Amino acid sequence: MESTETPTRPSMPLIGDPAPAFTAVTTQGEINFPSDYAGKWVILFSHPADFTPVCTTEFMTFASMADDFAALNTELVGLSVDSLYAHIAWLRKIQELEWNGLKNIEVKFPLIEDIRMEVSSLYGMIQPNQSNTQAVRAVFVIDPVGTVRTVLYYPLSTGRNFDEIMRIVVALQKADADGVATPADWQPGDDVIVPPPGSCGTAKERMENQTADQYCLDWFMCFRKES
């Protein structure tokens, strides 16, 4: 007789949830997450394993962009299920490598040791249909009050697009600061979307009183010029 039990699925925080709290050992000392990062944006991301080629290119890229993220008040925190000593050995090796114009790369952001898979399980980074022993390439963008704002998952074989991760942070910060939304393929400096009107009267007013700085394609689709 076939089992009718539903396979256990990994749990994970969703957009809008508080980021699950944990204490962990990292290559930069112990961290209490997310309390140590209060007031900052954080990108918490996992990688499958140290000393693997895709992960190495990702860490070289992330480390090369660390100052750009810092300028956005954004900290980086990595994780894999390897040991602290494996992390240290791998990060030292990365400094000796040259790839895609990147060389002498020092990874200064913390890399979490998660041998017991406690943190990766807390964030749904272990997905059995991919691997029981490695974390998938997960990315969580967490805001300054510790709320999950973006969740991205990549398969083991696919390296992440780091320009897109940065674009997400910039777009979220823009939306929070100005109360707007960003259209498809938005880049900093592009026009933004203003919130839809809340009444028939407001919709009519918008269509009849467009300005040099704000224009509407229809009553529900209005943009504000940024340049």
Wavefront OBJ file of the C-alpha trace (Angstrom):
o trace
v 0.000 0.000 0.000
v 1.411 3.395 -1.035
v 1.997 6.043 1.612
v -0.316 9.036 1.501
v 1.840 11.168 3.773
v 2.859 14.545 2.397
v 6.663 14.895 2.175
v 8.135 17.292 4.703
v 8.905 20.634 3.113
v 11.554 23.040 4.379
v 10.128 25.994 6.262
v 11.299 29.461 5.330
v 10.517 33.055 6.274
v 8.323 34.893 3.787
v 8.408 38.475 2.578
v 7.124 40.671 5.386
v 8.083 38.217 8.145
v 10.553 39.085 10.900
v 13.947 37.618 10.048
v 14.430 34.522 12.247
v 16.937 35.256 14.997
v 20.054 33.199 15.657
v 23.540 33.342 17.160
v 26.358 31.928 15.067
v 30.125 31.580 14.817
v 31.561 33.279 11.722
v 34.909 34.110 10.157
v 34.540 37.563 11.746
v 33.586 36.335 15.217
v 30.235 35.578 16.801
v 27.163 37.403 15.534
v 23.661 37.799 16.918
v 21.357 38.080 13.956
v 19.589 40.313 13.113
v 20.035 42.405 16.292
v 23.705 43.155 15.543
v 22.583 44.763 12.288
v 19.808 46.983 13.620
v 19.539 50.123 11.510
v 21.201 48.511 8.497
v 20.047 46.595 5.470
v 21.459 43.054 5.297
v 21.930 40.533 2.529
v 22.011 37.081 4.130
v 22.989 34.489 1.540
v 23.935 30.829 1.462
v 26.235 28.880 -0.820
v 26.479 25.097 -1.316
v 30.088 24.464 -0.285
v 33.551 25.918 0.128
v 36.177 25.154 -2.530
v 33.580 24.875 -5.292
v 33.958 26.877 -8.523
v 30.589 28.626 -8.794
v 30.694 29.645 -5.130
v 34.230 30.949 -5.550
v 33.197 33.247 -8.399
v 30.254 34.451 -6.319
v 32.364 35.289 -3.290
v 34.935 37.079 -5.403
v 32.139 39.149 -6.935
v 30.356 39.890 -3.660
v 33.625 40.860 -1.950
v 34.543 43.171 -4.841
v 31.174 44.939 -4.397
v 31.271 45.143 -0.593
v 32.122 48.850 -0.536
v 29.290 49.604 -2.984
v 26.833 47.781 -0.730
v 28.260 49.565 2.331
v 27.523 52.880 0.601
v 23.890 51.736 0.546
v 23.997 51.022 4.318
v 23.933 47.321 3.446
v 25.956 44.557 5.104
v 26.752 41.122 3.662
v 26.537 37.869 5.631
v 27.339 34.517 3.998
v 26.645 30.944 5.110
v 27.408 27.366 4.230
v 27.363 24.084 6.130
v 31.171 23.873 6.142
v 33.356 24.287 9.225
v 34.978 27.505 10.341
v 38.428 26.167 9.446
v 37.278 25.198 5.938
v 35.886 28.713 5.558
v 39.176 30.289 6.614
v 41.235 28.071 4.304
v 38.933 28.779 1.355
v 38.858 32.549 1.879
v 42.661 32.565 2.077
v 42.813 30.640 -1.213
v 40.426 33.119 -2.852
v 43.014 35.864 -2.270
v 45.423 33.945 -4.509
v 43.006 33.576 -7.439
v 42.345 35.805 -10.439
v 39.073 35.630 -12.371
v 37.146 37.991 -14.622
v 39.479 40.870 -13.821
v 39.214 40.259 -10.064
v 42.353 39.474 -8.081
v 43.762 39.931 -4.582
v 40.205 39.696 -3.301
v 39.844 39.704 0.489
v 36.490 38.594 1.879
v 35.925 40.790 4.925
v 32.242 40.112 5.563
v 31.315 37.269 7.961
v 30.847 33.726 6.697
v 28.725 31.611 9.044
v 29.782 28.133 10.140
v 26.642 25.984 9.989
v 27.802 22.384 10.316
v 24.649 21.408 12.217
v 22.487 23.098 9.560
v 20.621 25.025 12.229
v 20.622 28.393 10.498
v 20.184 26.969 7.011
v 17.196 24.941 8.212
v 15.739 28.019 9.907
v 15.818 29.853 6.572
v 14.784 26.948 4.327
v 18.182 26.784 2.663
v 18.357 22.977 2.766
v 16.092 21.650 0.027
v 16.186 17.829 -0.149
v 15.293 17.567 -3.833
v 18.518 19.470 -4.521
v 20.742 18.162 -1.723
v 20.540 16.915 1.864
v 24.094 18.034 2.607
v 24.407 21.407 0.863
v 22.478 24.649 1.035
v 20.959 26.049 -2.143
v 21.904 29.558 -3.270
v 19.445 31.527 -1.160
v 19.359 35.303 -0.802
v 17.401 37.190 1.846
v 17.275 40.978 1.765
v 16.436 42.206 5.270
v 15.624 45.812 6.127
v 16.887 47.969 9.029
v 14.065 46.861 11.358
v 14.760 43.158 10.716
v 11.941 42.438 8.251
v 12.439 40.132 5.264
v 11.877 42.200 2.125
v 13.084 39.922 -0.681
v 13.628 36.172 -1.040
v 15.596 34.663 -3.927
v 16.494 31.007 -4.482
v 18.885 29.755 -7.146
v 19.675 26.109 -7.996
v 23.110 24.714 -7.206
v 24.253 25.009 -10.831
v 23.415 28.682 -11.409
v 25.513 31.569 -10.175
v 23.680 34.648 -8.946
v 23.332 37.996 -10.726
v 24.861 40.440 -8.263
v 23.919 43.547 -10.200
v 20.287 42.461 -9.785
v 20.746 41.927 -6.048
v 22.102 45.463 -5.740
v 19.281 46.814 -7.938
v 16.756 45.210 -5.568
v 18.303 46.944 -2.557
v 18.302 50.318 -4.336
v 14.691 49.822 -5.496
v 13.512 48.890 -1.999
v 15.239 51.897 -0.495
v 13.717 54.145 -3.159
v 10.234 52.736 -2.528
v 10.567 53.223 1.239
v 11.958 56.751 0.983
v 9.520 58.120 -1.618
v 6.417 55.941 -1.277
v 6.638 54.784 -4.892
v 7.001 51.554 -6.857
v 9.497 50.699 -9.592
v 8.474 49.410 -13.039
v 9.926 46.483 -14.970
v 13.677 46.704 -15.579
v 13.898 49.880 -13.453
v 17.332 51.330 -12.902
v 18.304 54.225 -10.607
v 17.336 57.478 -12.303
v 14.450 55.954 -14.264
v 10.901 57.177 -13.782
v 8.961 55.617 -10.899
v 5.323 54.633 -10.409
v 3.159 56.635 -8.012
v 0.522 54.774 -5.971
v -2.838 54.189 -7.732
v -5.632 56.635 -6.840
v -7.976 55.676 -4.031
v -11.171 57.145 -5.445
v -12.946 57.963 -8.711
v -12.476 61.655 -8.009
v -8.737 61.315 -7.557
v -8.463 59.216 -10.728
v -10.294 61.890 -12.738
v -8.170 64.664 -11.233
v -4.945 62.889 -12.112
v -5.931 62.442 -15.718
v -7.032 66.080 -16.074
v -4.163 67.708 -14.184
v -0.990 66.063 -15.381
v 2.233 68.002 -14.798
v 5.683 68.210 -16.293
v 6.940 65.945 -13.506
v 4.047 63.472 -13.406
v 2.238 61.805 -16.299
v -0.355 59.055 -16.643
v -0.828 56.388 -19.278
v -4.242 55.765 -17.763
v -5.932 56.547 -14.439
v -4.333 53.560 -12.683
v -0.858 53.906 -14.219
v 0.910 57.147 -13.373
v 4.629 57.882 -13.359
v 6.862 60.493 -11.780
v 9.868 61.692 -13.721
v 13.179 61.319 -11.946
v 15.335 63.242 -14.399
l 1 2 3 4 5 6 7 8 9 10 11 12 13 14 15 16 17 18 19 20 21 22 23 24 25 26 27 28 29 30 31 32 33 34 35 36 37 38 39 40 41 42 43 44 45 46 47 48 49 50 51 52 53 54 55 56 57 58 59 60 61 62 63 64 65 66 67 68 69 70 71 72 73 74 75 76 77 78 79 80 81 82 83 84 85 86 87 88 89 90 91 92 93 94 95 96 97 98 99 100 101 102 103 104 105 106 107 108 109 110 111 112 113 114 115 116 117 118 119 120 121 122 123 124 125 126 127 128 129 130 131 132 133 134 135 136 137 138 139 140 141 142 143 144 145 146 147 148 149 150 151 152 153 154 155 156 157 158 159 160 161 162 163 164 165 166 167 168 169 170 171 172 173 174 175 176 177 178 179 180 181 182 183 184 185 186 187 188 189 190 191 192 193 194 195 196 197 198 199 200 201 202 203 204 205 206 207 208 209 210 211 212 213 214 215 216 217 218 219 220 221 222 223 224 225 226 227
